[in-house]
Amino acid sequence: MSSTAASPTKGEIEPDPAPAPPPGRWAPLRPLVLRLHFYAGVFVAPFLLVAAVTGFLYAGAFQAEKLLYAHELSVDAVGGAKLPVSRQVAAAREAHPEGTVSAVRPSPHADATTRVLLSGVQGVEPGHTLAVFVDPYTAEVRGALEQYGSTGALPLRTWIDEFHRDLHLGENGRLYSEFAASWLWVIAGGGLVLWFSRRRALRKVRGTRGRRRTLGLHGTVGVWAAAGFLFLSATGLTWSTYAGANIDELRTSLGQATPSVSAVAGGEHAGHGASATTGSGEHGVGLDKVLAAARAEGLTDPVEIVPPADDTSAYVVRQIQRSWPEKQDAVAVDPATGQVTDVLRFADHPLLAKLTRWGIDLHTGILFGLANQVALMLLALSLVMLIVWGYRMWWQRGRASAFGRPVPRGAWQRVSPAVLVPGVAVIAVVGYFVPLLGIPLAAFVAVDVVLGEIAHRRSRRAPALK
C-alpha cells in the first residue's frame, strides 16, 4: 500500500484537515465546542441571517433618511436670525392643531429645521409622535412626519428598526432578535476556540479547493469579525425583553442605573403659573425663557424641551447629541419663575450607565456617524457570508453524515472534573441571566442525550438480531 494518502473521490466525505488535538486537561473541550458550534450554527443561523440583513439596512437608513426627507429636515435659505421658539411652535400648531405638544427640538444647525413633536394625534402609532418641521427663520411649516424614539427616527428608519427588532410582530416578535443576540456570542466564541486550536494544522494543509477552501474562508473572516460579533451580542442584549430586564436589575442593585433629572417644580411657587394654553407647550414663563435658562447652564445644541406634565412639574431641557462627543446633560426649569431647579451632568453618570449609553449608540450606528454605520454594514455582510459558508461546508461534507457524526457523543465524559464542574456552573449562571440561551441549550442537551441513548440501544440490539 502506498504511503501517499489518496484524494477523496466524488461522493466520499472529505476528512477534516486538522489532526486530533494533543492530550491534556483542555483538549476534550474541543469536541464539545465543535459540536455546539455546529448545531448552534445550523439551527440559529436563519435567525442571525434575518438580523444581519435588517441590521445592514438599518445602518444604511441614516444616510437614506437625509436624502429622502431633505425637504423637511433642511431650510431653503439660511436667514440672518432665528425666530423665537414660541413663534415657531405657534406656526406648527396653526398648521396642526391636533394633539398636544410633547416636546420641541429647536433647530440645531444653521440650515436645519425645528421639530415640534405632537402626541395623541389620531392615526399616529402608539408610542410615536407627529413631528412638524418648521423653518426657524420664516416659521414656514415644511411638512410633518411620524417620528419614533429618542434618536428621532422618521418613517423609513422606524420601519427598518421595527423589522430588525421584532419583525413587525410586536412584543412576541422581539423573541427572535433576543434569541439571535443570545447565541451570536456563543457561536462567535466557539469559532475562535476552534480556529486557534487548529491554526497550526491548517497552515500545513495543502490545497485550496472544496471544503478546505470554504473552511479557510469561514475561519479567517470569522476571526477578524469575532470581536464585532461579541460586541453586537452584548449590546443587543442590554435592551432585550428578558436578558435586558435582568441586566437592568443587576445594574440597579449595583447602583449603576441611569439617573434622571428631577422634574418636580420647586419652591413656594410650585403649582402656580404652570397652566398652559390648550396643547401649546407654553407653560408659565414660556419656552424661550426656559431655553435661555438651559443655555445659561451650558446646554448647547442639539437640545429637546419637554413641557411640564402637570401643574406640579417643571420643564425638562436635555441635550440629545448621541454622536461623539456625547451631549447628555439635562436641567429642570420651574415654569413659574424660570429658575433652574435641578441639573444632571452626563459626566456624573455611573460608569455602567455611561458604558451602556455608548454601547447602544455604537450598536445603532450613531456614536461615530458615517464611519460607525459603514463598520456595521461590513459586520453584517461578514455575518451573511459566514452563514452562507457554514451551510456550504455542511453541504460539501454530506448533510446526513454531518448530523450523524460531526463529533462523537460522550466527549464530556473525558473532560476533567476540575474543568467540567466550574464550566457547568458558569453556563448555569449565564443561562439564568440570558434565558433564551439557557432554555434552548438545556433542551439541546436533553434531546442530544435522548438521541444518543436511542442510538446506543440500537447498536447493542443489532448484533443480537444477526
C-alpha positions in Angstrom: 0.0 0.0 0.0 1.3 3.4 -0.9 2.2 5.8 1.9 0.6 8.6 0.0 -3.0 9.4 1.0 -5.5 9.1 -1.8 -7.6 12.1 -2.7 -11.3 11.7 -1.9 -13.4 10.7 -4.8 -16.8 12.1 -5.7 -19.4 11.1 -3.2 -16.9 10.5 -0.4 -16.7 12.7 2.7 -13.6 14.8 2.8 -11.8 14.4 6.1 -11.0 17.3 8.4 -7.5 18.6 7.7 -6.5 19.0 11.3 -5.2 16.1 13.4 -6.6 15.3 16.8 -5.6 17.8 19.4 -2.8 16.8 21.8 -3.9 15.2 25.1 -4.4 17.5 28.1 -6.9 18.9 30.5 -8.4 21.3 27.9 -8.2 19.0 24.9 -11.5 17.2 25.5 -13.3 20.5 25.4 -12.6 21.0 21.7 -15.1 18.2 20.6 -17.7 19.8 22.8 -17.2 23.2 21.4 -17.2 21.8 17.9 -20.5 20.0 18.4 -22.1 23.1 20.0 -20.7 25.4 17.3 -22.0 23.1 14.5 -25.5 22.5 15.9 -26.0 26.1 17.0 -24.8 27.3 13.6 -27.2 25.1 11.8 -30.3 26.0 13.8 -29.6 29.6 14.9 -28.2 30.8 11.6 -31.6 31.6 10.0 -32.4 34.0 12.9 -28.9 35.5 12.6 -29.3 35.9 8.8 -32.5 38.0 9.3 -30.8 40.1 12.0 -27.8 40.6 9.8 -29.8 41.7 6.7 -32.1 44.0 8.6 -29.1 45.4 10.6 -27.4 46.2 7.3 -30.5 48.0 6.1 -30.8 49.9 9.4 -27.2 51.1 9.3 -27.7 52.5 5.8 -31.1 54.1 6.7 -29.4 57.1 8.4 -28.0 58.4 5.2 -31.1 57.4 3.2 -33.2 59.4 5.6 -31.2 62.6 4.9 -31.8 62.2 1.2 -35.5 61.1 1.4 -36.6 63.7 3.9 -34.3 66.6 2.8 -37.2 69.0 2.3 -38.5 68.5 5.8 -35.1 68.4 7.5 -33.5 71.5 6.0 -34.4 75.1 5.0 -34.3 76.6 1.5 -32.1 79.5 2.6 -30.2 80.4 5.8 -31.5 83.7 7.3 -30.0 86.3 9.5 -31.5 85.4 12.8 -33.8 82.6 14.0 -37.3 83.4 15.3 -38.2 82.8 18.9 -39.0 79.1 19.6 -42.5 80.1 20.8 -43.3 81.7 17.5 -42.1 78.6 15.6 -44.3 76.4 17.8 -47.3 78.6 17.2 -46.8 78.2 13.5 -46.7 74.5 13.9 -49.9 74.5 16.0 -51.7 76.6 13.5 -50.9 74.1 10.8 -51.5 71.1 13.0 -53.9 71.9 15.9 -54.4 68.2 16.7 -52.9 66.5 19.7 -50.6 68.2 22.3 -47.0 69.4 22.2 -44.9 66.7 23.9 -41.5 68.1 23.0 -39.7 70.8 20.9 -36.3 70.3 19.3 -35.0 73.7 18.2 -33.1 74.0 15.0 -29.6 72.5 15.9 -27.8 73.9 12.9 -28.0 76.9 10.7 -29.7 75.0 7.8 -31.8 72.7 9.9 -35.5 72.9 10.7 -37.1 72.9 14.2 -39.1 69.9 15.2 -42.3 70.3 17.1 -43.4 66.9 18.4 -47.2 66.3 18.9 -48.5 63.3 20.9 -52.1 62.0 20.9 -52.6 62.6 17.2 -55.2 60.3 15.6 -53.7 58.0 13.0 -50.2 58.0 14.6 -49.0 54.7 16.1 -49.0 54.5 19.9 -45.6 55.4 21.3 -44.9 57.5 18.2 -45.3 61.3 17.7 -46.1 63.6 14.8 -43.0 65.7 14.0 -43.9 69.1 12.5 -40.9 70.7 10.7 -40.7 74.5 10.9 -38.3 76.9 9.1 -36.7 78.7 12.1 -36.2 81.9 10.0 -39.6 82.2 8.4 -41.9 80.0 10.5 -42.9 78.2 7.4 -44.1 74.7 8.1 -42.2 72.4 5.7 -44.1 69.2 6.4 -45.0 66.6 9.1 -43.8 63.1 9.5 -44.3 60.3 12.1 -41.3 60.0 14.4 -40.2 57.2 16.8 -37.7 57.0 19.6 -35.1 59.3 21.2 -32.9 59.3 18.1 -35.7 61.0 16.0 -36.2 58.1 13.6 -38.5 59.0 10.7 -40.8 56.6 8.8 -38.1 54.8 6.8 -35.7 54.2 9.7 -38.6 53.4 12.0 -39.9 50.7 9.7 -36.5 49.1 9.3 -35.8 49.4 13.0 -39.0 47.6 14.0 -38.3 45.0 11.3 -34.9 44.4 12.8 -36.2 44.4 16.4 -39.4 42.4 16.2 -40.2 41.6 12.5 -43.3 43.9 12.9 -44.8 41.2 15.2 -44.9 43.2 18.4 -43.6 42.0 21.7 -43.7 38.3 20.7 -41.6 39.1 17.7 -38.8 40.5 19.9 -38.0 37.0 21.0 -36.4 36.4 17.6 -33.9 39.2 18.0 -33.1 38.3 21.6 -32.6 34.6 20.6 -30.2 35.7 17.9 -28.3 38.0 20.2 -28.2 35.4 22.9 -26.5 32.9 20.7 -24.3 35.1 18.5 -21.6 35.4 21.1 -21.6 31.6 21.8 -21.2 30.8 18.1 -18.5 33.5 17.6 -16.6 32.5 20.8 -16.8 28.8 19.8 -15.5 29.6 16.4 -12.5 31.4 17.9 -11.7 28.5 20.1 -11.8 26.1 17.2 -9.7 28.3 14.9 -6.9 28.9 17.4 -6.9 25.3 18.5 -6.1 24.1 14.9 -4.5 27.1 13.2 -1.0 25.4 13.1 -2.5 22.3 11.5 -4.4 24.5 9.0 -1.2 26.2 7.9 0.3 22.8 6.9 -2.7 21.8 4.8 -2.1 22.0 1.1 -4.8 22.6 -1.4 -7.4 25.3 -1.6 -10.4 23.5 -3.1 -13.6 22.1 -1.9 -14.5 22.1 1.8 -11.0 23.0 2.9 -11.2 26.3 1.0 -14.6 27.1 2.4 -13.4 26.3 5.9 -10.4 28.6 5.4 -12.7 31.5 4.3 -15.2 30.8 7.0 -12.5 30.7 9.7 -10.5 33.7 8.6 -13.4 36.1 8.2 -14.9 34.8 11.4 -11.7 35.5 13.4 -11.5 39.1 12.1 -15.1 39.8 12.7 -15.5 37.9 16.1 -14.8 41.0 18.3 -17.6 42.9 16.5 -20.0 40.0 16.8 -19.3 39.7 20.6 -19.9 43.5 20.9 -23.2 43.4 19.0 -24.4 40.4 21.0 -23.6 42.1 24.4 -25.1 45.5 23.5 -28.1 43.9 21.8 -29.0 42.1 25.0 -29.0 45.2 27.1 -32.4 46.3 25.7 -33.9 42.9 25.0 -37.0 41.7 26.8 -35.7 39.1 29.3 -32.0 39.4 29.4 -32.3 43.2 29.3 -34.6 43.2 32.3 -32.1 41.1 34.2 -29.2 43.4 33.2 -31.2 46.5 34.3 -32.0 44.8 37.7 -28.3 43.9 38.2 -27.2 47.5 37.3 -29.8 48.9 39.8 -28.6 46.6 42.6 -25.0 47.8 41.9 -26.1 51.4 42.0 -25.3 51.8 38.3 -28.7 52.7 36.9 -29.1 55.6 34.6 -30.1 58.6 36.6 -32.7 61.2 35.5 -33.2 64.8 36.3 -36.0 65.7 38.8 -38.9 67.2 37.0 -40.7 68.4 40.2 -41.2 72.2 40.3 -39.6 73.5 43.4 -40.1 76.5 45.7 -43.1 78.3 47.1 -44.3 79.0 43.5 -44.7 75.3 42.7 -48.1 74.7 41.1 -48.5 78.4 40.2 -48.2 79.8 36.7 -47.9 76.4 35.1 -51.2 76.3 33.3 -50.9 76.2 29.6 -52.9 77.2 26.6 -54.5 74.1 25.1 -51.8 71.7 24.0 -49.4 74.5 23.0 -46.5 73.6 25.2 -46.4 77.2 26.6 -46.4 77.0 30.4 -45.7 79.9 32.8 -42.6 81.8 31.7 -42.7 80.1 28.3 -40.4 78.2 26.0 -38.0 81.0 25.2 -37.1 81.9 28.8 -36.8 78.2 29.6 -34.4 77.6 26.7 -32.4 80.7 27.8 -32.1 79.3 31.3 -30.8 76.0 29.9 -28.3 77.8 27.7 -27.0 79.6 30.8 -26.3 76.2 32.3 -24.2 75.3 29.3 -26.7 73.1 27.4 -25.6 73.7 23.8 -27.4 72.3 20.7 -28.9 69.9 20.0 -31.5 70.0 22.8 -35.1 68.9 23.4 -37.6 70.9 25.5 -40.2 68.8 27.3 -43.2 70.8 28.7 -44.4 70.1 32.3 -46.6 67.1 32.6 -48.9 68.8 35.1 -49.2 71.8 37.4 -46.6 70.5 39.8 -44.0 69.6 37.2 -41.1 71.5 35.7 -39.8 71.9 32.2 -37.1 69.5 31.3 -34.4 70.5 28.8 -32.0 67.8 27.8 -29.2 67.5 25.3 -29.8 64.9 22.7 -26.5 64.5 20.8 -25.5 60.9 20.9 -22.6 61.1 18.5 -19.1 61.5 19.8 -18.6 63.5 22.0 -21.9 62.8 23.5 -24.0 65.6 25.0 -26.5 64.2 27.5 -26.7 66.9 30.2 -30.2 67.9 31.4 -31.8 70.6 33.6 -35.2 71.2 35.1 -36.7 74.7 34.9 -39.5 75.9 37.2 -42.3 77.2 34.8 -43.4 79.8 37.3 -40.0 81.5 37.9 -37.8 80.4 35.0 -35.2 79.2 37.5 -33.2 76.0 37.2 -34.3 73.6 39.9 -32.1 70.6 39.1 -29.0 69.8 37.0 -27.8 66.4 35.8 -24.5 66.1 34.0 -23.6 63.1 31.9 -20.1 63.3 33.4 -21.7 62.4 36.8 -23.5 59.2 35.5 -22.3 55.9 36.9 -19.7 54.1 34.8 -22.0 51.3 33.7 -24.7 53.8 32.7 -22.1 55.5 30.5 -20.9 52.3 29.0 -24.5 51.2 28.3 -25.2 54.5 26.6 -22.0 54.4 24.5 -22.6 50.7 23.7 -26.1 51.2 22.5 -25.2 54.2 20.4 -22.3 52.3 18.8 -24.6 49.3 18.1 -27.1 51.5 16.4 -24.5 53.4 14.3 -24.9 56.8 15.9 -21.7 57.2 18.1 -19.2 57.8 15.3 -21.6 58.7 12.5 -20.9 57.5 8.9 -17.7 55.5 9.9 -19.8 53.7 12.5 -22.5 52.9 10.0 -20.1 51.6 7.4 -18.4 49.4 10.0 -21.8 48.0 11.0 -22.7 47.3 7.4 -19.4 45.4 6.9 -20.0 43.4 10.0 -23.5 42.5 8.8 -22.1 41.4 5.4 -19.5 39.3 7.1 -22.1 37.5 9.1 -24.2 36.8 6.0 -21.1 35.4 4.3 -20.2 33.3 7.3 -23.7 31.8 7.4 -23.5 31.0 3.7 -20.1 29.4 4.0 -21.2 27.5 7.1 -24.1 25.9 5.2 -21.9 25.3 2.2 -19.4 23.3 4.4 -22.4 21.3 5.7 -23.4 20.5 2.1 -19.9 19.7 1.0 -19.3 17.3 3.9 -22.6 15.4 3.3 -25.6 16.6 5.2 -26.8 13.2 6.6 -23.3 12.3 7.8 -22.8 15.7 9.3 -25.8 15.3 11.5 -24.8 11.8 12.3 -21.2 12.3 13.3 -19.9 15.9 13.3 -18.3 14.9 16.7 -18.9 11.6 18.6 -21.2 11.8 21.6 -19.9 11.4 25.1 -16.9 13.8 24.8 -17.9 15.5 28.0 -17.1 12.3 29.9 -13.4 12.8 29.1 -13.3 16.3 30.5 -11.5 16.8 33.8 -13.9 17.5 36.7 -11.7 20.5 37.6 -12.8 22.0 34.3 -16.2 20.4 33.9 -17.8 21.4 37.2 -16.8 25.2 37.1 -17.8 25.2 33.4 -21.3 23.9 34.2 -21.7 26.4 37.0 -20.8 29.3 34.7 -23.2 28.1 32.0 -26.0 27.8 34.6 -25.4 31.4 35.8 -25.2 32.8 32.3 -28.3 30.7 31.2 -30.3 32.2 34.1 -29.5 35.8 33.2 -29.9 35.1 29.4 -32.9 32.7 29.3 -33.1 32.5 25.5 -29.6 31.0 25.7 -30.1 28.8 28.8 -33.5 27.3 27.9 -32.6 26.2 24.3 -29.2 25.0 25.5 -30.9 22.8 28.1 -33.3 21.5 25.5 -30.5 20.7 23.1 -28.6 18.8 25.7 -31.7 16.8 26.7 -32.5 15.9 23.1 -28.9 15.0 22.4 -28.7 12.7 25.4 -32.0 11.0 24.4 -30.9 10.5 20.8 -27.6 9.2 22.0 -29.2 6.7 24.3 -31.5 5.5 21.5 -28.6 5.1 19.1 -26.7 3.3 21.8 -29.5 0.8 22.4 -30.0 0.2 18.7 -26.3 -0.6 18.3 -26.5 -3.1 21.2 -29.5 -4.8 19.6 -28.0 -5.0 16.1 -25.6 -7.9 16.9 -28.3 -9.9 18.7 -30.5 -9.8 15.6 -27.8 -11.1 13.3 
